[in-house]
């Protein structure tokens, strides 16, 4: 899709949202909800067409994935029919969207949220008298106390190459409103490509700036300055791309800040394989890249937290850990770079739960991805 066309669409979306805000401020919530839904339909349709055009222009980098795309990408006619039907239903009042606060840009997340802590620089953390721990692997851990911030274990075998952490607090204009539930798009993932100088241990720098939906994986090629982020759902990936475009217009840089950019021409969509389909299951079978470890007295012994960190790192690898957080002595949660990594860690600990101390009896379950629902951190 030509750049001027993308810029024009970003301007249209922003103006429509300004109108929606005005209507809500004047107690015209029903009309505002309808207009908000039209905006989302327009946004998703535009990105659908962009994908079709880009697929015709850009040669595939991976034959197998693009073959899967060809099987799952609907025709332009199908997209037009879907949009027409949605608009018809909405104008008849069939589809009602819950009232949303579109002015959340001015409402910063809670001070104890993972996104807030991960987005802050080490200097900000200490100045605020809050989290003392390891952010992006930049400081050591006090072994005599539970952590008060998401922490990363020190690498056991891989040396940490220290680079200055990007000081990029999330701009209020960058925060996106939650997208309404979309039907007919399940079964397709969206993959975006980010370029920039990625220091070792920057996984949480990326994930903390995403809140449109659950991630399947974040693969970072440190040497080549290349990161591939796979969203569970394609429509959530497109939401992120549009918000990144709007953020660039407002602040001069995208969601990830100066020095990082998204290659829009490399965006692609893939049908779910059997592995990814497990993210769409219901109940306790639904897989995510975050786990929760629970057992009475799990961290009651000296160095128990350090031992847990080292065990997790042994399985996931140093660069495979997003964060580790201890809520209390019996409840720990951890995020990983991918659902597959989380699954390996879960299976390992469930085997230990049946066999040996110190993890006998431990319960390990999948938990909601912080990228789809804000994770509020606290200590019991």
Buried (B, 14 or more C-beta within 10 A) or exposed (E): BEEEEBEEBBEBBBEBBEBBBEBBEEEBBEEBBBBBBBBBBBBBBBBBBBBBEBBEEEEEEEEEBBEBBEEBBBEEEEBBEBBEEBBEEBEEEEBEBEEBEBEBBEEBBEEBBBBBBBBBBBEBBEEEEBBBBBBBBBBEBEEEEBBBBBBBBBBEEEEBEEBEBBEBEBBBBBBBBBBBEBEEBBEBBBBBBBBBEBBBBBBBBBBBBBBBBBBBBBEBEBEEBBBBBBBBBBBBBBBBBBBBBBBBEBBEBBBBBEEBBBEBEBBBBBBBEEEBBBBBEEEEEBBBBBBBBBBEEBBEEEEBBBBBBEBBBBBBBBBBBBBBBBBEBBBBBBBBBBBBBBBBBBEBBBEBBEEEEBBEBBEBEBBBBBBBEBBBBEEE
